[in-house]
Amino acid sequence: MGRGRAKAKQTKVARDLKYRTWETDLDQLKRELSGGTEGGTGSANGDDTDVGEDADDYHPRR
């Protein structure tokens, strides 16, 4: 029970994603793909923390 409401919401979200018009900033996309950054040294997601030595030990598919 209750599947109808969840399915209707999923359909609404999928339709919104499919038909939404996105305003793409092509200049920003070009900068990101070329590796150029403007105004900072943070990562693309805004996380400015440094990665420690333990990051090399993480292998999720081992």
SEVO-418305 format. One line per field, with one value per residue (C-alpha): residue in one letter; x, y, z. Coordinates in steps of 0.1 Angstrom, whole numbers, padded with zeros to 4 digits. Layout:
residuo A,...
px X,...
py Y,...
pz Z,...
REM end
This chain:
residuo M,G,R,G,R,A,K,A,K,Q,T,K,V,A,R,D,L,K,Y,R,T,W,E,T,D,L,D,Q,L,K,R,E,L,S,G,G,T,E,G,G,T,G,S,A,N,G,D,D,T,D,V,G,E,D,A,D,D,Y,H,P,R,R
px 0000,0011,0030,0007,0018,0055,0053,0034,0062,0089,0070,0067,0104,0114,0092,0105,0141,0133,0116,0133,0152,0187,0206,0241,0271,0293,0323,0322,0320,0350,0370,0361,0370,0403,0412,0413,0399,0389,0389,0402,0420,0390,0376,0346,0322,0335,0354,0387,0400,0434,0435,0458,0482,0454,0436,0460,0450,0413,0403,0365,0367,0393
py 0000,0035,0027,0050,0082,0073,0064,0096,0117,0098,0104,0141,0145,0125,0147,0178,0168,0157,0189,0216,0242,0246,0278,0265,0288,0274,0297,0283,0247,0254,0267,0236,0212,0229,0228,0266,0280,0315,0330,0302,0269,0249,0218,0218,0209,0238,0215,0232,0205,0190,0153,0134,0105,0080,0089,0067,0037,0039,0016,0009,-0020,-0041
pz 0000,-0006,-0038,-0059,-0042,-0043,-0080,-0088,-0071,-0090,-0123,-0115,-0107,-0138,-0160,-0144,-0151,-0186,-0197,-0176,-0196,-0182,-0186,-0191,-0186,-0213,-0203,-0168,-0181,-0204,-0174,-0153,-0181,-0189,-0152,-0148,-0116,-0108,-0074,-0053,-0049,-0036,-0053,-0076,-0047,-0025,-0001,0008,0031,0022,0016,0039,0033,0041,0009,-0011,0010,0001,-0027,-0027,-0052,-0035
REM end
